[in-house]
Amino acid sequence: MTGALLTRIVDISDRLFPFEGSEPWDNCGIQIGDPNRHITSVAVSLDPTLQTIRFASDHHCELLVTHHPVLLHPMRNITADNFAGRILMKAAKSDVNIIALHTNLDAAEGGLNEHLAARLGLERVIVPLPARCARLGELPGPLSVSALARKVAQDLSIPRLRIISDTDREIRKVFCASGSGMGYLQEALRYRADAIVTGDVRYHAAREAMEMGIAVIDAGHYGLEKEAVPILVDSLSGAFARDGLEIACIACDLERDPFEEHFGR
């Protein structure tokens, strides 16, 4: 069978990464689109941007599946003078539907944080409730903070990261949360984690972690979540094949970390 309605692709996404696992504040699912639109090709990106919508349109994809949603807050109007408005207007003009698989992908079995835990080689991995969008596990053997940071950088192809700790400290139990996970600091402490691997660590959160005696490796939001694209491509492609659907899945290869490092003299 060639293609499927958008509503069926949403159902397949829900089966893979249940929407009920998303955070209450989140907005997963259709961002803009016609549930009855026939979809034959899907583009996948981390973010919904003018560039990724153009990529989808240029590759004749009726649907763009993103990790991050366009709509997180209520909007009274859609205009070109704000980011979300520009994205939605571009999608409408390009006839590109958008669905977002956000914290449901972070939380799900086979999702982003399970992938992160596996890439770090963690064993005896659990979901540290109530932090559904995180994983907790143990290293096969103890590592220093600096050695763990090198492993994160090498295994996830992250060129630069930040360490908040004495670099010689020994790490055994690791709490990982892709994206912005410092809101889970108390959960990490309650589970007696030695280190947190996450991104977007703010100054005062770093100070608090130091005072509480837990190491933090800030690998960046993009660095930890760029793997969402291959995870989604592989998962959706496999599900389409199992359901007998001929739907192409194309990974957008244009995205880069928006942060560049410059060094003063």
C-alpha positions in Angstrom: 0.0 0.0 0.0 1.4 3.4 -1.0 1.2 6.1 1.6 -1.3 6.6 4.5 -3.4 9.3 6.0 -1.7 11.7 8.4 -4.0 10.5 11.2 -2.7 6.9 10.7 0.9 8.1 10.9 0.0 9.9 14.2 -1.5 6.6 15.4 1.7 4.7 14.4 3.8 7.4 16.3 1.6 6.9 19.3 2.1 3.2 19.2 5.9 3.6 19.0 6.2 6.5 21.5 3.0 6.7 23.5 1.7 10.3 23.8 0.5 9.4 27.3 4.1 9.4 28.4 4.7 13.0 27.5 4.9 15.7 30.1 1.7 17.6 31.0 3.1 20.9 29.8 4.2 19.5 26.4 2.4 19.6 23.0 3.0 16.4 21.0 1.3 15.4 17.9 -0.1 17.5 15.0 1.2 21.0 15.0 -0.3 22.0 11.7 -2.0 19.8 9.1 -5.0 18.0 7.7 -5.6 14.6 9.5 -7.0 13.4 6.2 -3.9 14.4 4.1 -2.4 11.5 2.2 1.3 11.1 3.1 3.8 9.3 0.8 7.1 10.8 2.0 8.2 12.0 5.5 11.1 14.3 6.3 12.6 14.1 9.9 14.4 16.9 11.7 15.3 17.9 15.3 13.7 21.3 15.0 10.9 22.9 13.0 12.6 25.8 11.2 12.3 27.6 7.9 15.2 25.6 6.7 13.8 22.2 7.6 10.4 23.0 6.1 12.2 24.0 2.9 14.1 20.7 3.0 10.8 18.8 3.3 9.2 20.7 0.5 12.3 20.4 -1.7 12.2 16.6 -1.2 8.5 16.4 -2.0 7.6 15.4 1.6 4.0 16.1 2.7 5.0 15.7 6.3 7.8 16.9 8.6 8.3 15.0 11.8 10.2 17.0 14.4 11.4 16.3 17.9 10.7 19.8 19.2 7.2 21.3 18.8 6.4 24.6 17.1 3.5 25.2 19.6 4.2 25.1 23.3 2.3 28.1 24.4 -1.2 29.4 23.4 -1.3 31.8 20.5 -3.9 34.5 19.9 -2.9 35.0 16.3 -0.4 33.8 13.7 1.7 36.5 12.3 5.1 36.8 10.7 6.6 38.9 13.5 7.2 35.9 15.8 9.1 32.7 15.4 6.2 30.3 15.7 4.1 32.3 13.4 6.7 32.4 10.7 7.1 28.6 10.9 3.4 27.9 10.7 2.9 30.3 7.8 5.9 28.8 5.9 4.5 25.3 6.5 1.1 26.3 5.3 2.5 28.0 2.2 4.7 25.0 1.5 1.8 22.5 2.0 3.9 20.7 4.6 2.2 19.2 7.6 4.1 19.0 10.9 3.9 16.6 13.8 6.1 16.7 16.9 7.3 13.7 19.0 8.9 15.5 22.0 8.8 14.3 25.6 7.0 11.1 24.6 10.2 10.3 22.6 12.3 11.3 25.6 10.3 9.0 27.9 9.5 6.0 25.7 11.0 2.5 25.7 13.4 2.6 22.7 13.4 6.4 22.8 16.0 9.1 23.2 17.0 8.5 26.9 17.2 4.8 26.5 19.4 5.4 23.5 21.6 7.7 25.5 21.9 5.2 28.4 22.9 2.5 25.9 25.5 4.7 24.2 27.0 5.4 27.6 27.2 1.6 28.2 25.0 1.9 31.4 23.8 -1.4 33.0 20.8 -2.1 35.2 19.0 0.8 33.7 15.8 2.0 35.2 13.3 4.8 34.8 13.9 7.0 37.9 10.3 7.9 38.7 8.8 10.4 38.6 11.4 11.6 36.1 10.0 9.7 33.1 12.2 11.6 30.7 15.4 10.3 32.2 17.3 7.1 32.8 19.5 5.9 35.7 22.1 3.2 35.4 25.5 2.0 36.4 28.8 2.0 34.5 30.4 -1.4 34.0 33.3 -0.1 36.1 34.2 3.2 37.9 35.4 6.1 35.8 36.7 9.5 36.7 34.5 12.5 35.8 37.0 13.5 33.1 37.0 9.9 31.7 33.2 9.8 31.6 33.2 13.2 29.9 35.6 11.9 27.2 33.4 8.9 26.7 30.3 11.2 26.3 32.2 13.4 23.8 33.6 10.4 21.8 30.5 8.2 21.8 28.1 11.0 20.9 30.4 13.0 18.6 30.2 16.1 20.8 33.2 18.4 20.2 32.9 20.4 23.4 31.2 20.0 26.8 31.3 21.4 30.3 32.2 19.7 33.5 30.9 20.8 36.9 32.9 18.8 39.4 36.3 17.8 40.5 37.5 16.0 37.4 39.2 13.2 39.4 36.1 12.2 41.2 35.0 8.5 40.8 31.7 7.9 39.0 29.7 4.7 39.2 26.0 5.6 39.0 24.8 7.9 36.2 21.6 9.8 35.8 21.0 10.9 32.2 18.4 13.3 30.8 18.6 14.5 27.2 17.9 18.2 26.5 17.4 20.3 29.7 17.5 17.9 32.6 18.6 19.9 35.6 15.0 20.1 36.8 15.6 16.5 37.8 18.4 17.4 40.3 16.4 16.3 43.3 15.5 13.0 41.7 19.1 12.3 40.8 20.1 13.0 44.4 17.3 10.8 45.8 18.6 7.9 43.7 22.1 8.6 44.9 23.5 9.2 41.4 27.2 10.2 41.2 26.8 12.2 38.1 24.1 13.8 35.8 24.6 13.9 32.0 22.4 16.5 30.5 22.4 19.9 28.7 21.4 23.6 29.1 22.9 23.8 32.6 22.4 27.3 34.1 24.8 28.9 36.5 22.8 28.7 39.7 21.8 25.1 38.9 25.6 24.3 38.5 26.3 26.0 41.9 23.5 24.0 43.6 24.8 20.7 42.1 28.3 21.5 43.4 26.9 22.2 46.9 24.9 19.0 46.9 28.0 16.9 45.8 26.9 15.6 42.5 28.9 15.9 39.3 27.4 17.3 36.2 28.4 16.9 32.5 26.8 19.5 30.3 26.9 18.0 26.8 24.6 20.6 25.3 21.0 20.4 24.2 21.8 19.8 20.5 24.6 17.3 21.3 22.3 15.0 23.3 19.2 15.3 21.1 20.5 15.2 17.6 20.2 11.4 17.8 16.4 11.9 17.8 16.6 12.1 14.0 18.1 8.7 13.3 16.0 7.1 16.0 12.8 8.5 14.4 13.8 7.6 10.9 14.6 4.0 11.9 11.6 3.6 14.1 9.1 5.0 11.6 10.6 3.2 8.7 10.4 -0.1 10.5 6.8 0.5 11.6 5.7 1.5 8.1 7.3 -1.7 6.6 5.6 -3.9 9.2 2.3 -2.3 8.4 2.8 -2.8 4.7 3.0 0.9 4.0 5.3 2.4 1.3 6.3 5.7 2.9 9.8 7.1 2.4 11.5 8.5 5.5 14.3 11.1 4.8 16.6 12.5 7.5 17.2 16.2 7.2 21.0 16.6 7.1 21.1 20.4 7.2 20.9 21.0 11.0 23.8 22.2 13.1 24.3 23.2 16.7 23.2 26.9 16.8 26.0 27.7 19.3 29.5 28.4 18.0 32.4 28.9 20.3 34.7 31.9 19.9 37.7 32.6 22.0 39.0 36.0 23.0 42.6 36.9 22.7 
